[in-house]
Amino acid sequence: MQAAAQIARSALRHAVDFALPPRCAGCGCITERQGAFCPDCWGKLDLLGPPCCARCALPFDHDEGAELTCAGCLAEPPPFARLRAAVAYGELARNVALKLKYGRRPGVAETMAGLMERHLAAFDAPLLVPVPLHRWRIWRRGYNQSALIAASLARRRELELGRDLLQRIKATPPLMHMSPAERRRVVRGAFHVHPSHRDSIKGRNILLVDDVYTSGATVSACARLLRRAGAAEVGVLCWARVIRGED
């Protein structure tokens, strides 16, 4: 029976691939498998990793040690223990994120999670918590893109997912084109941890999951709140990280 079920699933998968062939998340051309980028788009992605700042993942030109911290994090340490990102923010990375966020392409979350997964080793037994959206925005969009990415990561590594541990209680305008100071002001008081969830957070290593890290205002506000709720450590994992002030 089990063999027959596997054969049936394989046949169904081939039929679906024939009718709806897998496509590149970047340009839409047909690819060999689901979640893959075509060679041209793959070459345009700037994968991030060592050498980088141990706290914020800012790339370094030279490897001077795994625990080296950038000047910005030394001057103003972020409220999260470490951040990792799959790719540098650029035109292709931005287009992929926009397809998920505004293009009603929820399947793109699987592609993004596939490249983010390799960074999970930097975090110790984390509880995955997506950066929340306000309910009005979820009603308009139909889903929270960060929650879709987090759910994919949780399935891939059999990690616990705290989908609703954080709530966004204040509707905020889009942060694009705002200065870092304006972003911090706008997100102040925007998030909430319900008292019933505090026992789930206390003493845990939390990993915030988001799509794009720009100034850090949003994830920093979330990290501070989670630490006040008793989290042992808060990390951040995102799809793309802005490197030199791109917006």
C-alpha positions as CSV (number, residue, x, y, z in Angstrom):
1,M,0.0,0.0,0.0
2,Q,2.8,2.4,0.9
3,A,4.6,1.7,-2.4
4,A,1.4,2.3,-4.3
5,A,0.8,5.6,-2.5
6,Q,4.3,6.8,-3.4
7,I,3.8,5.8,-7.0
8,A,0.5,7.7,-7.0
9,R,2.1,10.8,-5.5
10,S,4.9,10.7,-8.0
11,A,2.5,10.4,-10.9
12,L,0.5,13.3,-9.5
13,R,3.6,15.5,-9.1
14,H,4.7,14.8,-12.7
15,A,1.2,15.6,-14.0
16,V,1.1,18.9,-12.1
17,D,4.6,19.8,-13.3
18,F,3.5,19.1,-16.9
19,A,0.4,21.2,-16.6
20,L,2.0,23.9,-14.4
21,P,5.7,23.7,-14.9
22,P,8.0,25.1,-12.2
23,R,9.1,28.6,-12.9
24,C,12.0,30.8,-11.8
25,A,10.9,33.2,-9.0
26,G,13.0,35.9,-10.6
27,C,12.0,36.0,-14.2
28,G,9.3,33.4,-14.6
29,C,11.0,31.1,-17.1
30,I,10.6,27.4,-16.7
31,T,13.1,25.7,-14.4
32,E,14.0,22.1,-13.7
33,R,12.4,22.0,-10.2
34,Q,10.2,24.0,-7.9
35,G,11.9,26.7,-6.0
36,A,14.9,26.9,-8.3
37,F,16.2,30.1,-10.0
38,C,17.2,30.0,-13.6
39,P,21.0,30.4,-14.3
40,D,20.7,34.0,-15.3
41,C,18.8,35.0,-12.1
42,W,21.0,32.9,-9.9
43,G,24.0,34.8,-11.2
44,K,22.4,38.1,-10.2
45,L,21.8,37.0,-6.5
46,D,24.4,38.2,-4.1
47,L,24.5,35.4,-1.4
48,L,25.4,36.6,2.1
49,G,27.6,34.8,4.6
50,P,31.0,35.0,6.3
51,P,33.0,37.1,6.5
52,C,30.5,39.4,8.1
53,C,29.6,41.3,11.3
54,A,28.7,38.7,14.0
55,R,25.7,40.9,15.1
56,C,24.1,42.4,12.0
57,A,25.6,40.4,9.1
58,L,27.1,43.4,7.4
59,P,29.6,41.9,4.9
60,F,33.4,42.5,5.5
61,D,36.0,42.6,2.8
62,H,38.3,40.3,4.8
63,D,37.9,37.5,7.3
64,E,39.2,38.7,10.6
65,G,37.3,36.3,12.9
66,A,33.9,34.9,13.3
67,E,33.0,37.1,16.3
68,L,34.2,40.4,14.8
69,T,31.5,43.2,15.2
70,C,31.1,46.2,12.9
71,A,31.6,49.7,14.1
72,G,27.9,50.5,14.0
73,C,27.0,47.6,16.3
74,L,29.9,48.5,18.6
75,A,28.6,52.1,18.9
76,E,24.9,51.1,19.2
77,P,24.5,47.4,19.9
78,P,21.2,46.1,18.4
79,P,18.6,44.5,20.8
80,F,19.0,41.1,18.9
81,A,21.9,38.7,19.4
82,R,22.6,38.2,15.7
83,L,21.1,38.6,12.3
84,R,21.5,36.5,9.2
85,A,20.2,37.1,5.7
86,A,20.1,34.9,2.6
87,V,21.0,37.6,0.0
88,A,21.9,41.3,-0.3
89,Y,19.1,43.6,-1.2
90,G,19.2,44.4,-4.9
91,E,16.9,44.6,-7.9
92,L,16.3,40.8,-8.2
93,A,16.0,40.2,-4.5
94,R,13.6,43.2,-4.3
95,N,11.4,41.8,-7.1
96,V,11.2,38.4,-5.5
97,A,10.1,40.0,-2.2
98,L,7.5,42.1,-4.0
99,K,6.1,39.1,-5.8
100,L,5.4,37.5,-2.4
101,K,4.3,40.7,-0.7
102,Y,2.1,42.3,-3.3
103,G,2.0,39.9,-6.3
104,R,-0.2,37.3,-4.6
105,R,2.5,34.6,-5.2
106,P,2.6,32.8,-1.8
107,G,4.6,30.0,-3.4
108,V,7.6,32.3,-3.6
109,A,7.9,31.9,0.2
110,E,9.2,28.4,-0.4
111,T,11.9,29.6,-2.7
112,M,13.0,32.3,-0.2
113,A,13.0,29.8,2.7
114,G,15.1,27.5,0.6
115,L,18.0,30.0,0.5
116,M,17.4,31.1,4.1
117,E,17.5,27.6,5.5
118,R,21.3,27.3,5.5
119,H,21.6,30.1,8.1
120,L,19.5,28.2,10.7
121,A,22.7,26.6,12.0
122,A,23.7,30.0,13.4
123,F,20.7,29.8,15.9
124,D,20.4,27.4,18.8
125,A,17.1,25.5,18.9
126,P,15.0,28.5,18.0
127,L,11.3,29.1,18.3
128,L,10.4,30.7,15.0
129,V,8.3,33.9,15.3
130,P,7.2,35.8,12.1
131,V,7.2,39.6,12.2
132,P,3.4,40.3,12.3
133,L,1.2,42.4,10.1
134,H,-1.7,44.5,11.3
135,R,-5.0,42.7,10.7
136,W,-6.1,45.4,8.2
137,R,-3.1,44.7,6.0
138,I,-3.7,40.9,6.3
139,W,-7.3,41.4,5.2
140,R,-6.2,43.3,2.1
141,R,-3.3,41.1,1.2
142,G,-4.7,37.7,2.3
143,Y,-1.6,36.5,4.2
144,N,1.4,37.6,6.1
145,Q,4.5,37.0,3.9
146,S,6.8,36.6,6.9
147,A,4.5,33.9,8.4
148,L,4.6,32.0,5.1
149,I,8.4,32.0,5.1
150,A,8.5,31.0,8.8
151,A,6.1,28.1,8.2
152,S,8.2,26.8,5.4
153,L,11.4,27.0,7.5
154,A,9.6,25.2,10.4
155,R,8.5,22.4,8.1
156,R,11.9,22.0,6.6
157,R,13.7,21.6,9.9
158,E,10.9,20.4,12.1
159,L,11.1,23.6,14.3
160,E,8.4,25.0,16.5
161,L,6.5,27.9,15.0
162,G,5.0,30.6,17.2
163,R,2.8,32.1,14.6
164,D,0.7,34.4,16.8
165,L,3.1,35.1,19.7
166,L,3.6,38.6,18.4
167,Q,0.7,40.9,17.5
168,R,0.8,44.2,15.5
169,I,-1.7,46.3,17.3
170,K,-1.0,49.6,15.6
171,A,-1.5,50.1,11.8
172,T,1.6,51.9,10.5
173,P,2.2,53.4,7.1
174,P,4.8,51.8,4.8
175,L,8.3,52.6,6.1
176,M,9.8,53.0,2.6
177,H,11.6,56.3,2.1
178,M,11.5,57.1,5.8
179,S,14.7,58.0,7.7
180,P,15.9,55.5,10.4
181,A,14.7,57.9,13.1
182,E,11.3,58.2,11.5
183,R,11.0,54.4,11.2
184,R,11.8,54.0,14.9
185,R,9.2,56.6,15.8
186,V,6.5,55.0,13.6
187,V,6.9,51.4,15.0
188,R,7.1,52.5,18.6
189,G,4.2,50.8,20.4
190,A,3.1,49.0,17.3
191,F,3.7,45.4,18.7
192,H,2.2,43.5,21.6
193,V,2.7,40.2,23.4
194,H,-0.5,38.9,24.9
195,P,0.0,37.9,28.6
196,S,-1.2,34.3,27.8
197,H,1.8,33.9,25.5
198,R,4.5,34.9,28.0
199,D,5.0,31.4,29.3
200,S,5.7,30.3,25.7
201,I,8.4,33.0,25.4
202,K,10.1,32.9,28.8
203,G,13.6,31.4,28.6
204,R,13.3,30.5,24.9
205,N,15.6,31.3,22.0
206,I,13.4,33.2,19.6
207,L,14.2,33.6,15.9
208,L,12.3,36.5,14.3
209,V,11.6,35.8,10.6
210,D,11.1,38.7,8.1
211,D,11.4,39.4,4.4
212,V,13.7,42.4,4.2
213,Y,16.0,44.1,6.7
214,T,16.5,47.8,6.0
215,S,17.2,50.0,9.0
216,G,16.3,47.4,11.6
217,A,13.6,49.5,13.2
218,T,10.8,46.8,12.9
219,V,12.8,43.8,14.1
220,S,14.5,45.8,16.8
221,A,11.1,46.9,18.2
222,C,10.0,43.2,18.1
223,A,13.2,42.0,19.7
224,R,13.0,44.5,22.6
225,L,9.4,43.4,23.3
226,L,10.3,39.7,23.3
227,R,13.3,40.3,25.6
228,R,11.0,42.2,28.0
229,A,8.6,39.2,27.8
230,G,11.4,36.9,29.1
231,A,13.1,35.5,25.9
232,A,16.6,34.2,26.6
233,E,17.9,35.4,23.2
234,V,16.4,36.9,20.1
235,G,17.9,36.4,16.6
236,V,16.7,37.6,13.2
237,L,16.6,35.7,9.9
238,C,15.5,37.4,6.7
239,W,15.5,37.0,3.0
240,A,17.4,40.1,2.0
241,R,19.5,42.7,3.8
242,V,20.1,46.2,2.7
243,I,23.8,46.8,2.6
244,R,24.5,50.4,1.6
245,G,21.3,52.4,2.1
246,E,19.3,51.0,-0.7
247,D,15.5,51.3,-0.2
